[in-house]
Amino acid sequence: MLINLINISYSSMKLLPYVDDKFAGYRNKSVQDFRFALSEGIRSQVFFATFVEKVENQIKSISVINASKLFLHRSGYASSKFKNNFHE
């Protein structure tokens, strides 16, 4: 079962750049490079989403919240929750 899971993961990493044009730059790169880039993106999204959530719950600072949302929006990491509440 583990070998099947590894094969499915590898195939997905090889096919995703051909399915989604956002990842077209990784078509000729190794799976390890692509996996590293994806993990970095996921890690930064989780960090900033957690940061903004904690700021909203604890500090309630409008300027910090708006600056964080602006950063997330401009860097393309804003979820639909943040985009709907975003005010520049």
PDB file with SEQRES, HELIX, SHEET and CRYST1 records, atoms N, CA, C and O in Angstrom:
SEQRES   1 A   88  MET LEU ILE ASN LEU ILE ASN ILE SER TYR SER SER MET          
SEQRES   2 A   88  LYS LEU LEU PRO TYR VAL ASP ASP LYS PHE ALA GLY TYR          
SEQRES   3 A   88  ARG ASN LYS SER VAL GLN ASP PHE ARG PHE ALA LEU SER          
SEQRES   4 A   88  GLU GLY ILE ARG SER GLN VAL PHE PHE ALA THR PHE VAL          
SEQRES   5 A   88  GLU LYS VAL GLU ASN GLN ILE LYS SER ILE SER VAL ILE          
SEQRES   6 A   88  ASN ALA SER LYS LEU PHE LEU HIS ARG SER GLY TYR ALA          
SEQRES   7 A   88  SER SER LYS PHE LYS ASN ASN PHE HIS GLU                      
HELIX    1 AA1 LEU A    2  VAL A   19  1                                  18    
HELIX    2 AA2 ASP A   21  TYR A   26  5                                   6    
HELIX    3 AA3 VAL A   31  LYS A   54  1                                  24    
HELIX    4 AA4 VAL A   55  ILE A   59  3                                   5    
HELIX    5 AA5 ILE A   62  ARG A   74  1                                  13    
HELIX    6 AA6 SER A   80  ASN A   84  1                                   5    
CRYST1    1.000    1.000    1.000  90.00  90.00  90.00 P 1           1          
ATOM      1  N   MET A   1       0.823  -1.200   0.000  1.00  0.00           N  
ATOM      2  CA  MET A   1       0.000   0.000   0.000  1.00  0.00           C  
ATOM      3  C   MET A   1       0.865   1.262   0.000  1.00  0.00           C  
ATOM      4  O   MET A   1       0.543   2.246  -0.665  1.00  0.00           O  
ATOM      5  N   LEU A   2       1.955   1.221   0.746  1.00  0.00           N  
ATOM      6  CA  LEU A   2       2.830   2.387   0.816  1.00  0.00           C  
ATOM      7  C   LEU A   2       3.466   2.684  -0.544  1.00  0.00           C  
ATOM      8  O   LEU A   2       3.621   3.845  -0.924  1.00  0.00           O  
ATOM      9  N   ILE A   3       3.827   1.646  -1.258  1.00  0.00           N  
ATOM     10  CA  ILE A   3       4.422   1.842  -2.581  1.00  0.00           C  
ATOM     11  C   ILE A   3       3.405   2.476  -3.523  1.00  0.00           C  
ATOM     12  O   ILE A   3       3.763   3.338  -4.325  1.00  0.00           O  
ATOM     13  N   ASN A   4       2.155   2.065  -3.438  1.00  0.00           N  
ATOM     14  CA  ASN A   4       1.112   2.680  -4.269  1.00  0.00           C  
ATOM     15  C   ASN A   4       0.936   4.158  -3.925  1.00  0.00           C  
ATOM     16  O   ASN A   4       0.779   4.991  -4.817  1.00  0.00           O  
ATOM     17  N   LEU A   5       0.961   4.477  -2.654  1.00  0.00           N  
ATOM     18  CA  LEU A   5       0.837   5.870  -2.227  1.00  0.00           C  
ATOM     19  C   LEU A   5       2.009   6.702  -2.735  1.00  0.00           C  
ATOM     20  O   LEU A   5       1.821   7.835  -3.181  1.00  0.00           O  
ATOM     21  N   ILE A   6       3.198   6.154  -2.671  1.00  0.00           N  
ATOM     22  CA  ILE A   6       4.382   6.860  -3.178  1.00  0.00           C  
ATOM     23  C   ILE A   6       4.255   7.083  -4.679  1.00  0.00           C  
ATOM     24  O   ILE A   6       4.556   8.171  -5.169  1.00  0.00           O  
ATOM     25  N   ASN A   7       3.819   6.080  -5.403  1.00  0.00           N  
ATOM     26  CA  ASN A   7       3.658   6.214  -6.860  1.00  0.00           C  
ATOM     27  C   ASN A   7       2.593   7.242  -7.221  1.00  0.00           C  
ATOM     28  O   ASN A   7       2.780   8.008  -8.167  1.00  0.00           O  
ATOM     29  N   ILE A   8       1.488   7.276  -6.497  1.00  0.00           N  
ATOM     30  CA  ILE A   8       0.430   8.256  -6.750  1.00  0.00           C  
ATOM     31  C   ILE A   8       0.943   9.664  -6.464  1.00  0.00           C  
ATOM     32  O   ILE A   8       0.673  10.589  -7.229  1.00  0.00           O  
ATOM     33  N   SER A   9       1.671   9.829  -5.380  1.00  0.00           N  
ATOM     34  CA  SER A   9       2.219  11.144  -5.033  1.00  0.00           C  
ATOM     35  C   SER A   9       3.195  11.625  -6.089  1.00  0.00           C  
ATOM     36  O   SER A   9       3.146  12.782  -6.505  1.00  0.00           O  
ATOM     37  N   TYR A  10       4.080  10.743  -6.522  1.00  0.00           N  
ATOM     38  CA  TYR A  10       5.064  11.107  -7.539  1.00  0.00           C  
ATOM     39  C   TYR A  10       4.367  11.494  -8.846  1.00  0.00           C  
ATOM     40  O   TYR A  10       4.714  12.498  -9.467  1.00  0.00           O  
ATOM     41  N   SER A  11       3.391  10.695  -9.253  1.00  0.00           N  
ATOM     42  CA  SER A  11       2.660  10.988 -10.491  1.00  0.00           C  
ATOM     43  C   SER A  11       1.927  12.323 -10.401  1.00  0.00           C  
ATOM     44  O   SER A  11       1.896  13.086 -11.367  1.00  0.00           O  
ATOM     45  N   SER A  12       1.343  12.600  -9.254  1.00  0.00           N  
ATOM     46  CA  SER A  12       0.633  13.871  -9.067  1.00  0.00           C  
ATOM     47  C   SER A  12       1.595  15.052  -9.176  1.00  0.00           C  
ATOM     48  O   SER A  12       1.267  16.078  -9.773  1.00  0.00           O  
ATOM     49  N   MET A  13       2.766  14.901  -8.603  1.00  0.00           N  
ATOM     50  CA  MET A  13       3.750  15.987  -8.653  1.00  0.00           C  
ATOM     51  C   MET A  13       4.261  16.205 -10.072  1.00  0.00           C  
ATOM     52  O   MET A  13       4.597  17.331 -10.438  1.00  0.00           O  
ATOM     53  N   LYS A  14       4.325  15.146 -10.876  1.00  0.00           N  
ATOM     54  CA  LYS A  14       4.767  15.277 -12.261  1.00  0.00           C  
ATOM     55  C   LYS A  14       3.675  15.844 -13.162  1.00  0.00           C  
ATOM     56  O   LYS A  14       3.971  16.548 -14.127  1.00  0.00           O  
ATOM     57  N   LEU A  15       2.412  15.540 -12.853  1.00  0.00           N  
ATOM     58  CA  LEU A  15       1.308  15.968 -13.716  1.00  0.00           C  
ATOM     59  C   LEU A  15       0.791  17.364 -13.402  1.00  0.00           C  
ATOM     60  O   LEU A  15       0.309  18.051 -14.302  1.00  0.00           O  
ATOM     61  N   LEU A  16       0.876  17.796 -12.166  1.00  0.00           N  
ATOM     62  CA  LEU A  16       0.303  19.087 -11.771  1.00  0.00           C  
ATOM     63  C   LEU A  16       0.814  20.259 -12.611  1.00  0.00           C  
ATOM     64  O   LEU A  16       0.007  21.111 -12.981  1.00  0.00           O  
ATOM     65  N   PRO A  17       2.101  20.350 -12.932  1.00  0.00           N  
ATOM     66  CA  PRO A  17       2.542  21.472 -13.777  1.00  0.00           C  
ATOM     67  C   PRO A  17       1.915  21.485 -15.170  1.00  0.00           C  
ATOM     68  O   PRO A  17       1.849  22.538 -15.803  1.00  0.00           O  
ATOM     69  N   TYR A  18       1.460  20.348 -15.650  1.00  0.00           N  
ATOM     70  CA  TYR A  18       0.822  20.292 -16.961  1.00  0.00           C  
ATOM     71  C   TYR A  18      -0.677  20.565 -16.878  1.00  0.00           C  
ATOM     72  O   TYR A  18      -1.300  20.938 -17.872  1.00  0.00           O  
ATOM     73  N   VAL A  19      -1.245  20.379 -15.704  1.00  0.00           N  
ATOM     74  CA  VAL A  19      -2.685  20.582 -15.515  1.00  0.00           C  
ATOM     75  C   VAL A  19      -2.989  22.021 -15.138  1.00  0.00           C  
ATOM     76  O   VAL A  19      -3.984  22.583 -15.597  1.00  0.00           O  
ATOM     77  N   ASP A  20      -2.146  22.628 -14.310  1.00  0.00           N  
ATOM     78  CA  ASP A  20      -2.378  23.988 -13.817  1.00  0.00           C  
ATOM     79  C   ASP A  20      -1.258  24.899 -14.319  1.00  0.00           C  
ATOM     80  O   ASP A  20      -0.084  24.667 -14.032  1.00  0.00           O  
ATOM     81  N   ASP A  21      -1.628  25.928 -15.064  1.00  0.00           N  
ATOM     82  CA  ASP A  21      -0.630  26.813 -15.676  1.00  0.00           C  
ATOM     83  C   ASP A  21       0.168  27.620 -14.656  1.00  0.00           C  
ATOM     84  O   ASP A  21       1.243  28.124 -14.982  1.00  0.00           O  
ATOM     85  N   LYS A  22      -0.338  27.754 -13.420  1.00  0.00           N  
ATOM     86  CA  LYS A  22       0.419  28.476 -12.394  1.00  0.00           C  
ATOM     87  C   LYS A  22       1.738  27.774 -12.089  1.00  0.00           C  
ATOM     88  O   LYS A  22       2.694  28.408 -11.641  1.00  0.00           O  
ATOM     89  N   PHE A  23       1.790  26.483 -12.327  1.00  0.00           N  
ATOM     90  CA  PHE A  23       2.985  25.701 -12.020  1.00  0.00           C  
ATOM     91  C   PHE A  23       3.756  25.301 -13.276  1.00  0.00           C  
ATOM     92  O   PHE A  23       4.583  24.390 -13.228  1.00  0.00           O  
ATOM     93  N   ALA A  24       3.500  25.961 -14.381  1.00  0.00           N  
ATOM     94  CA  ALA A  24       4.137  25.599 -15.656  1.00  0.00           C  
ATOM     95  C   ALA A  24       5.660  25.720 -15.593  1.00  0.00           C  
ATOM     96  O   ALA A  24       6.356  25.012 -16.322  1.00  0.00           O  
ATOM     97  N   GLY A  25       6.179  26.572 -14.764  1.00  0.00           N  
ATOM     98  CA  GLY A  25       7.626  26.730 -14.643  1.00  0.00           C  
ATOM     99  C   GLY A  25       8.322  25.514 -14.067  1.00  0.00           C  
ATOM    100  O   GLY A  25       9.547  25.414 -14.138  1.00  0.00           O  
ATOM    101  N   TYR A  26       7.575  24.601 -13.505  1.00  0.00           N  
ATOM    102  CA  TYR A  26       8.156  23.404 -12.888  1.00  0.00           C  
ATOM    103  C   TYR A  26       8.057  22.171 -13.788  1.00  0.00           C  
ATOM    104  O   TYR A  26       8.326  21.058 -13.337  1.00  0.00           O  
ATOM    105  N   ARG A  27       7.676  22.354 -15.043  1.00  0.00           N  
ATOM    106  CA  ARG A  27       7.521  21.207 -15.939  1.00  0.00           C  
ATOM    107  C   ARG A  27       8.834  20.458 -16.162  1.00  0.00           C  
ATOM    108  O   ARG A  27       8.837  19.230 -16.251  1.00  0.00           O  
ATOM    109  N   ASN A  28       9.936  21.176 -16.254  1.00  0.00           N  
ATOM    110  CA  ASN A  28      11.223  20.535 -16.523  1.00  0.00           C  
ATOM    111  C   ASN A  28      12.093  20.415 -15.282  1.00  0.00           C  
ATOM    112  O   ASN A  28      13.271  20.074 -15.386  1.00  0.00           O  
ATOM    113  N   LYS A  29      11.539  20.685 -14.123  1.00  0.00           N  
ATOM    114  CA  LYS A  29      12.305  20.591 -12.878  1.00  0.00           C  
ATOM    115  C   LYS A  29      12.029  19.254 -12.204  1.00  0.00           C  
ATOM    116  O   LYS A  29      11.089  18.542 -12.558  1.00  0.00           O  
ATOM    117  N   SER A  30      12.857  18.933 -11.240  1.00  0.00           N  
ATOM    118  CA  SER A  30      12.690  17.662 -10.533  1.00  0.00           C  
ATOM    119  C   SER A  30      11.488  17.735  -9.599  1.00  0.00           C  
ATOM    120  O   SER A  30      11.038  18.818  -9.222  1.00  0.00           O  
ATOM    121  N   VAL A  31      10.985  16.577  -9.239  1.00  0.00           N  
ATOM    122  CA  VAL A  31       9.848  16.485  -8.331  1.00  0.00           C  
ATOM    123  C   VAL A  31      10.228  17.066  -6.970  1.00  0.00           C  
ATOM    124  O   VAL A  31       9.400  17.682  -6.300  1.00  0.00           O  
ATOM    125  N   GLN A  32      11.484  16.867  -6.564  1.00  0.00           N  
ATOM    126  CA  GLN A  32      11.931  17.377  -5.274  1.00  0.00           C  
ATOM    127  C   GLN A  32      11.906  18.902  -5.242  1.00  0.00           C  
ATOM    128  O   GLN A  32      11.518  19.492  -4.233  1.00  0.00           O  
ATOM    129  N   ASP A  33      12.318  19.550  -6.344  1.00  0.00           N  
ATOM    130  CA  ASP A  33      12.269  21.021  -6.413  1.00  0.00           C  
ATOM    131  C   ASP A  33      10.828  21.515  -6.338  1.00  0.00           C  
ATOM    132  O   ASP A  33      10.530  22.484  -5.640  1.00  0.00           O  
ATOM    133  N   PHE A  34       9.944  20.843  -7.060  1.00  0.00           N  
ATOM    134  CA  PHE A  34       8.541  21.233  -7.068  1.00  0.00           C  
ATOM    135  C   PHE A  34       7.913  21.023  -5.691  1.00  0.00           C  
ATOM    136  O   PHE A  34       7.165  21.875  -5.211  1.00  0.00           O  
ATOM    137  N   ARG A  35       8.213  19.899  -5.063  1.00  0.00           N  
ATOM    138  CA  ARG A  35       7.695  19.611  -3.722  1.00  0.00           C  
ATOM    139  C   ARG A  35       8.182  20.655  -2.721  1.00  0.00           C  
ATOM    140  O   ARG A  35       7.424  21.086  -1.851  1.00  0.00           O  
ATOM    141  N   PHE A  36       9.439  21.060  -2.842  1.00  0.00           N  
ATOM    142  CA  PHE A  36       9.976  22.081  -1.942  1.00  0.00           C  
ATOM    143  C   PHE A  36       9.249  23.411  -2.138  1.00  0.00           C  
ATOM    144  O   PHE A  36       8.902  24.077  -1.162  1.00  0.00           O  
ATOM    145  N   ALA A  37       9.019  23.798  -3.387  1.00  0.00           N  
ATOM    146  CA  ALA A  37       8.322  25.060  -3.674  1.00  0.00           C  
ATOM    147  C   ALA A  37       6.889  25.021  -3.135  1.00  0.00           C  
ATOM    148  O   ALA A  37       6.417  26.001  -2.559  1.00  0.00           O  
ATOM    149  N   LEU A  38       6.204  23.901  -3.320  1.00  0.00           N  
ATOM    150  CA  LEU A  38       4.841  23.771  -2.794  1.00  0.00           C  
ATOM    151  C   LEU A  38       4.822  23.827  -1.272  1.00  0.00           C  
ATOM    152  O   LEU A  38       3.960  24.476  -0.681  1.00  0.00           O  
ATOM    153  N   SER A  39       5.771  23.149  -0.641  1.00  0.00           N  
ATOM    154  CA  SER A  39       5.788  23.143   0.825  1.00  0.00           C  
ATOM    155  C   SER A  39       6.090  24.528   1.380  1.00  0.00           C  
ATOM    156  O   SER A  39       5.545  24.909   2.416  1.00  0.00           O  
ATOM    157  N   GLU A  40       6.953  25.289   0.703  1.00  0.00           N  
ATOM    158  CA  GLU A  40       7.224  26.660   1.126  1.00  0.00           C  
ATOM    159  C   GLU A  40       5.970  27.525   1.019  1.00  0.00           C  
ATOM    160  O   GLU A  40       5.674  28.313   1.917  1.00  0.00           O  
ATOM    161  N   GLY A  41       5.235  27.375  -0.082  1.00  0.00           N  
ATOM    162  CA  GLY A  41       3.994  28.136  -0.246  1.00  0.00           C  
ATOM    163  C   GLY A  41       2.952  27.785   0.793  1.00  0.00           C  
ATOM    164  O   GLY A  41       2.292  28.668   1.341  1.00  0.00           O  
ATOM    165  N   ILE A  42       2.801  26.505   1.067  1.00  0.00           N  
ATOM    166  CA  ILE A  42       1.838  26.066   2.077  1.00  0.00           C  
ATOM    167  C   ILE A  42       2.253  26.570   3.454  1.00  0.00           C  
ATOM    168  O   ILE A  42       1.417  27.042   4.225  1.00  0.00           O  
ATOM    169  N   ARG A  43       3.531  26.470   3.758  1.00  0.00           N  
ATOM    170  CA  ARG A  43       4.024  26.913   5.067  1.00  0.00           C  
ATOM    171  C   ARG A  43       3.783  28.411   5.267  1.00  0.00           C  
ATOM    172  O   ARG A  43       3.369  28.830   6.348  1.00  0.00           O  
ATOM    173  N   SER A  44       4.036  29.214   4.243  1.00  0.00           N  
ATOM    174  CA  SER A  44       3.825  30.661   4.387  1.00  0.00           C  
ATOM    175  C   SER A  44       2.338  30.988   4.499  1.00  0.00           C  
ATOM    176  O   SER A  44       1.963  31.884   5.255  1.00  0.00           O  
ATOM    177  N   GLN A  45       1.481  30.274   3.754  1.00  0.00           N  
ATOM    178  CA  GLN A  45       0.038  30.501   3.874  1.00  0.00           C  
ATOM    179  C   GLN A  45      -0.457  30.178   5.270  1.00  0.00           C  
ATOM    180  O   GLN A  45      -1.235  30.938   5.846  1.00  0.00           O  
ATOM    181  N   VAL A  46      -0.014  29.064   5.816  1.00  0.00           N  
ATOM    182  CA  VAL A  46      -0.437  28.668   7.161  1.00  0.00           C  
ATOM    183  C   VAL A  46       0.059  29.680   8.187  1.00  0.00           C  
ATOM    184  O   VAL A  46      -0.681  30.053   9.097  1.00  0.00           O  
ATOM    185  N   PHE A  47       1.304  30.127   8.047  1.00  0.00           N  
ATOM    186  CA  PHE A  47       1.856  31.096   8.986  1.00  0.00           C  
ATOM    187  C   PHE A  47       1.065  32.391   8.971  1.00  0.00           C  
ATOM    188  O   PHE A  47       0.662  32.881  10.026  1.00  0.00           O  
ATOM    189  N   PHE A  48       0.833  32.958   7.783  1.00  0.00           N  
ATOM    190  CA  PHE A  48       0.144  34.245   7.706  1.00  0.00           C  
ATOM    191  C   PHE A  48      -1.329  34.126   8.073  1.00  0.00           C  
ATOM    192  O   PHE A  48      -1.879  35.037   8.692  1.00  0.00           O  
ATOM    193  N   ALA A  49      -1.974  33.038   7.713  1.00  0.00           N  
ATOM    194  CA  ALA A  49      -3.384  32.854   8.096  1.00  0.00           C  
ATOM    195  C   ALA A  49      -3.514  32.740   9.607  1.00  0.00           C  
ATOM    196  O   ALA A  49      -4.430  33.311  10.200  1.00  0.00           O  
ATOM    197  N   THR A  50      -2.599  32.003  10.230  1.00  0.00           N  
ATOM    198  CA  THR A  50      -2.612  31.866  11.689  1.00  0.00           C  
ATOM    199  C   THR A  50      -2.303  33.195  12.353  1.00  0.00           C  
ATOM    200  O   THR A  50      -2.920  33.553  13.357  1.00  0.00           O  
ATOM    201  N   PHE A  51      -1.348  33.926  11.795  1.00  0.00           N  
ATOM    202  CA  PHE A  51      -0.978  35.228  12.344  1.00  0.00           C  
ATOM    203  C   PHE A  51      -2.159  36.194  12.311  1.00  0.00           C  
ATOM    204  O   PHE A  51      -2.461  36.842  13.313  1.00  0.00           O  
ATOM    205  N   VAL A  52      -2.817  36.292  11.176  1.00  0.00           N  
ATOM    206  CA  VAL A  52      -3.950  37.219  11.036  1.00  0.00           C  
ATOM    207  C   VAL A  52      -5.090  36.799  11.964  1.00  0.00           C  
ATOM    208  O   VAL A  52      -5.735  37.650  12.576  1.00  0.00           O  
ATOM    209  N   GLU A  53      -5.338  35.505  12.069  1.00  0.00           N  
ATOM    210  CA  GLU A  53      -6.406  35.027  12.950  1.00  0.00           C  
ATOM    211  C   GLU A  53      -6.118  35.396  14.399  1.00  0.00           C  
ATOM    212  O   GLU A  53      -7.018  35.826  15.120  1.00  0.00           O  
ATOM    213  N   LYS A  54      -4.875  35.233  14.830  1.00  0.00           N  
ATOM    214  CA  LYS A  54      -4.520  35.576  16.209  1.00  0.00           C  
ATOM    215  C   LYS A  54      -4.599  37.076  16.444  1.00  0.00           C  
ATOM    216  O   LYS A  54      -5.021  37.521  17.511  1.00  0.00           O  
ATOM    217  N   VAL A  55      -4.193  37.857  15.444  1.00  0.00           N  
ATOM    218  CA  VAL A  55      -4.269  39.312  15.574  1.00  0.00           C  
ATOM    219  C   VAL A  55      -5.728  39.741  15.697  1.00  0.00           C  
ATOM    220  O   VAL A  55      -6.060  40.589  16.525  1.00  0.00           O  
ATOM    221  N   GLU A  56      -6.603  39.154  14.869  1.00  0.00           N  
ATOM    222  CA  GLU A  56      -8.021  39.506  14.921  1.00  0.00           C  
ATOM    223  C   GLU A  56      -8.637  39.122  16.257  1.00  0.00           C  
ATOM    224  O   GLU A  56      -9.482  39.851  16.776  1.00  0.00           O  
ATOM    225  N   ASN A  57      -8.233  38.002  16.817  1.00  0.00           N  
ATOM    226  CA  ASN A  57      -8.831  37.524  18.058  1.00  0.00           C  
ATOM    227  C   ASN A  57      -8.271  38.208  19.294  1.00  0.00           C  
ATOM    228  O   ASN A  57      -9.011  38.414  20.256  1.00  0.00           O  
ATOM    229  N   GLN A  58      -7.000  38.567  19.306  1.00  0.00           N  
ATOM    230  CA  GLN A  58      -6.375  39.067  20.524  1.00  0.00           C  
ATOM    231  C   GLN A  58      -6.182  40.579  20.533  1.00  0.00           C  
ATOM    232  O   GLN A  58      -6.535  41.241  21.510  1.00  0.00           O  
ATOM    233  N   ILE A  59      -5.638  41.120  19.480  1.00  0.00           N  
ATOM    234  CA  ILE A  59      -5.258  42.534  19.497  1.00  0.00           C  
ATOM    235  C   ILE A  59      -6.373  43.444  18.995  1.00  0.00           C  
ATOM    236  O   ILE A  59      -6.590  44.524  19.544  1.00  0.00           O  
ATOM    237  N   LYS A  60      -7.074  43.015  17.963  1.00  0.00           N  
ATOM    238  CA  LYS A  60      -8.134  43.809  17.340  1.00  0.00           C  
ATOM    239  C   LYS A  60      -7.604  45.149  16.828  1.00  0.00           C  
ATOM    240  O   LYS A  60      -8.290  46.168  16.908  1.00  0.00           O  
ATOM    241  N   SER A  61      -6.407  45.138  16.313  1.00  0.00           N  
ATOM    242  CA  SER A  61      -5.798  46.350  15.783  1.00  0.00           C  
ATOM    243  C   SER A  61      -6.117  46.464  14.294  1.00  0.00           C  
ATOM    244  O   SER A  61      -5.668  45.642  13.495  1.00  0.00           O  
ATOM    245  N   ILE A  62      -6.875  47.458  13.932  1.00  0.00           N  
ATOM    246  CA  ILE A  62      -7.293  47.648  12.546  1.00  0.00           C  
ATOM    247  C   ILE A  62      -6.098  47.845  11.623  1.00  0.00           C  
ATOM    248  O   ILE A  62      -6.069  47.283  10.528  1.00  0.00           O  
ATOM    249  N   SER A  63      -5.119  48.626  12.042  1.00  0.00           N  
ATOM    250  CA  SER A  63      -3.979  48.877  11.167  1.00  0.00           C  
ATOM    251  C   SER A  63      -3.154  47.621  10.918  1.00  0.00           C  
ATOM    252  O   SER A  63      -2.701  47.405   9.794  1.00  0.00           O  
ATOM    253  N   VAL A  64      -2.947  46.790  11.927  1.00  0.00           N  
ATOM    254  CA  VAL A  64      -2.193  45.556  11.753  1.00  0.00           C  
ATOM    255  C   VAL A  64      -2.983  44.567  10.907  1.00  0.00           C  
ATOM    256  O   VAL A  64      -2.414  43.891  10.049  1.00  0.00           O  
ATOM    257  N   ILE A  65      -4.273  44.478  11.138  1.00  0.00           N  
ATOM    258  CA  ILE A  65      -5.117  43.566  10.364  1.00  0.00           C  
ATOM    259  C   ILE A  65      -5.124  43.978   8.894  1.00  0.00           C  
ATOM    260  O   ILE A  65      -4.957  43.130   8.017  1.00  0.00           O  
ATOM    261  N   ASN A  66      -5.312  45.255   8.615  1.00  0.00           N  
ATOM    262  CA  ASN A  66      -5.342  45.725   7.228  1.00  0.00           C  
ATOM    263  C   ASN A  66      -3.988  45.560   6.548  1.00  0.00           C  
ATOM    264  O   ASN A  66      -3.927  45.198   5.373  1.00  0.00           O  
ATOM    265  N   ALA A  67      -2.898  45.822   7.276  1.00  0.00           N  
ATOM    266  CA  ALA A  67      -1.566  45.631   6.699  1.00  0.00           C  
ATOM    267  C   ALA A  67      -1.329  44.164   6.376  1.00  0.00           C  
ATOM    268  O   ALA A  67      -0.761  43.844   5.332  1.00  0.00           O  
ATOM    269  N   SER A  68      -1.755  43.273   7.257  1.00  0.00           N  
ATOM    270  CA  SER A  68      -1.595  41.836   7.020  1.00  0.00           C  
ATOM    271  C   SER A  68      -2.436  41.392   5.837  1.00  0.00           C  
ATOM    272  O   SER A  68      -1.966  40.630   4.992  1.00  0.00           O  
ATOM    273  N   LYS A  69      -3.662  41.854   5.768  1.00  0.00           N  
ATOM    274  CA  LYS A  69      -4.539  41.491   4.658  1.00  0.00           C  
ATOM    275  C   LYS A  69      -4.007  42.043   3.338  1.00  0.00           C  
ATOM    276  O   LYS A  69      -4.085  41.380   2.303  1.00  0.00           O  
ATOM    277  N   LEU A  70      -3.468  43.259   3.382  1.00  0.00           N  
ATOM    278  CA  LEU A  70      -2.890  43.836   2.179  1.00  0.00           C  
ATOM    279  C   LEU A  70      -1.712  43.004   1.702  1.00  0.00           C  
ATOM    280  O   LEU A  70      -1.581  42.738   0.508  1.00  0.00           O  
ATOM    281  N   PHE A  71      -0.857  42.591   2.626  1.00  0.00           N  
ATOM    282  CA  PHE A  71       0.279  41.749   2.261  1.00  0.00           C  
ATOM    283  C   PHE A  71      -0.193  40.428   1.674  1.00  0.00           C  
ATOM    284  O   PHE A  71       0.313  39.989   0.641  1.00  0.00           O  
ATOM    285  N   LEU A  72      -1.160  39.794   2.327  1.00  0.00           N  
ATOM    286  CA  LEU A  72      -1.679  38.519   1.839  1.00  0.00           C  
ATOM    287  C   LEU A  72      -2.329  38.673   0.471  1.00  0.00           C  
ATOM    288  O   LEU A  72      -2.159  37.822  -0.401  1.00  0.00           O  
ATOM    289  N   HIS A  73      -3.062  39.740   0.286  1.00  0.00           N  
ATOM    290  CA  HIS A  73      -3.737  39.985  -0.983  1.00  0.00           C  
ATOM    291  C   HIS A  73      -2.727  40.201  -2.105  1.00  0.00           C  
ATOM    292  O   HIS A  73      -2.869  39.631  -3.187  1.00  0.00           O  
ATOM    293  N   ARG A  74      -1.714  41.018  -1.853  1.00  0.00           N  
ATOM    294  CA  ARG A  74      -0.722  41.323  -2.884  1.00  0.00           C  
ATOM    295  C   ARG A  74       0.198  40.150  -3.179  1.00  0.00           C  
ATOM    296  O   ARG A  74       0.693  40.032  -4.300  1.00  0.00           O  
ATOM    297  N   SER A  75       0.437  39.290  -2.216  1.00  0.00           N  
ATOM    298  CA  SER A  75       1.314  38.150  -2.463  1.00  0.00           C  
ATOM    299  C   SER A  75       0.541  36.943  -2.980  1.00  0.00           C  
ATOM    300  O   SER A  75       1.135  35.893  -3.228  1.00  0.00           O  
ATOM    301  N   GLY A  76      -0.774  37.074  -3.148  1.00  0.00           N  
ATOM    302  CA  GLY A  76      -1.580  36.020  -3.733  1.00  0.00           C  
ATOM    303  C   GLY A  76      -1.959  34.918  -2.774  1.00  0.00           C  
ATOM    304  O   GLY A  76      -2.465  33.883  -3.207  1.00  0.00           O  
ATOM    305  N   TYR A  77      -1.729  35.104  -1.462  1.00  0.00           N  
ATOM    306  CA  TYR A  77      -2.019  34.069  -0.487  1.00  0.00           C  
ATOM    307  C   TYR A  77      -3.341  34.293   0.229  1.00  0.00           C  
ATOM    308  O   TYR A  77      -3.683  33.527   1.130  1.00  0.00           O  
ATOM    309  N   ALA A  78      -4.086  35.314  -0.143  1.00  0.00           N  
ATOM    310  CA  ALA A  78      -5.331  35.619   0.569  1.00  0.00           C  
ATOM    311  C   ALA A  78      -6.401  34.605   0.192  1.00  0.00           C  
ATOM    312  O   ALA A  78      -6.604  34.310  -0.985  1.00  0.00           O  
ATOM    313  N   SER A  79      -7.070  34.088   1.181  1.00  0.00           N  
ATOM    314  CA  SER A  79      -8.182  33.176   0.915  1.00  0.00           C  
ATOM    315  C   SER A  79      -9.424  33.997   0.608  1.00  0.00           C  
ATOM    316  O   SER A  79      -9.401  35.223   0.716  1.00  0.00           O  
ATOM    317  N   SER A  80     -10.483  33.343   0.236  1.00  0.00           N  
ATOM    318  CA  SER A  80     -11.718  34.065  -0.079  1.00  0.00           C  
ATOM    319  C   SER A  80     -12.255  34.788   1.150  1.00  0.00           C  
ATOM    320  O   SER A  80     -12.914  35.820   1.022  1.00  0.00           O  
ATOM    321  N   LYS A  81     -11.978  34.250   2.352  1.00  0.00           N  
ATOM    322  CA  LYS A  81     -12.420  34.914   3.591  1.00  0.00           C  
ATOM    323  C   LYS A  81     -11.783  36.300   3.705  1.00  0.00           C  
ATOM    324  O   LYS A  81     -12.452  37.277   4.044  1.00  0.00           O  
ATOM    325  N   PHE A  82     -10.479  36.370   3.416  1.00  0.00           N  
ATOM    326  CA  PHE A  82      -9.786  37.645   3.526  1.00  0.00           C  
ATOM    327  C   PHE A  82     -10.137  38.573   2.378  1.00  0.00           C  
ATOM    328  O   PHE A  82     -10.250  39.782   2.577  1.00  0.00           O  
ATOM    329  N   LYS A  83     -10.312  38.026   1.173  1.00  0.00           N  
ATOM    330  CA  LYS A  83     -10.630  38.876   0.027  1.00  0.00           C  
ATOM    331  C   LYS A  83     -11.997  39.522   0.188  1.00  0.00           C  
ATOM    332  O   LYS A  83     -12.191  40.667  -0.220  1.00  0.00           O  
ATOM    333  N   ASN A  84     -12.951  38.802   0.780  1.00  0.00           N  
ATOM    334  CA  ASN A  84     -14.283  39.353   0.962  1.00  0.00           C  
ATOM    335  C   ASN A  84     -14.300  40.486   1.972  1.00  0.00           C  
ATOM    336  O   ASN A  84     -15.117  41.400   1.854  1.00  0.00           O  
ATOM    337  N   ASN A  85     -13.417  40.448   2.962  1.00  0.00           N  
ATOM    338  CA  ASN A  85     -13.380  41.470   4.005  1.00  0.00           C  
ATOM    339  C   ASN A  85     -12.295  42.500   3.788  1.00  0.00           C  
ATOM    340  O   ASN A  85     -12.039  43.322   4.668  1.00  0.00           O  
ATOM    341  N   PHE A  86     -11.656  42.472   2.640  1.00  0.00           N  
ATOM    342  CA  PHE A  86     -10.486  43.321   2.395  1.00  0.00           C  
ATOM    343  C   PHE A  86     -10.898  44.723   1.987  1.00  0.00           C  
ATOM    344  O   PHE A  86     -11.758  44.913   1.126  1.00  0.00           O  
ATOM    345  N   HIS A  87     -10.267  45.702   2.622  1.00  0.00           N  
ATOM    346  CA  HIS A  87     -10.483  47.111   2.269  1.00  0.00           C  
ATOM    347  C   HIS A  87      -9.121  47.763   2.157  1.00  0.00           C  
ATOM    348  O   HIS A  87      -8.371  47.793   3.133  1.00  0.00           O  
ATOM    349  N   GLU A  88      -8.779  48.293   0.971  1.00  0.00           N  
ATOM    350  CA  GLU A  88      -7.487  48.969   0.817  1.00  0.00           C  
ATOM    351  C   GLU A  88      -7.583  50.392   1.294  1.00  0.00           C  
ATOM    352  O   GLU A  88      -6.596  51.127   1.246  1.00  0.00           O  
TER     353      GLU A  88                                                      
END                                                                             
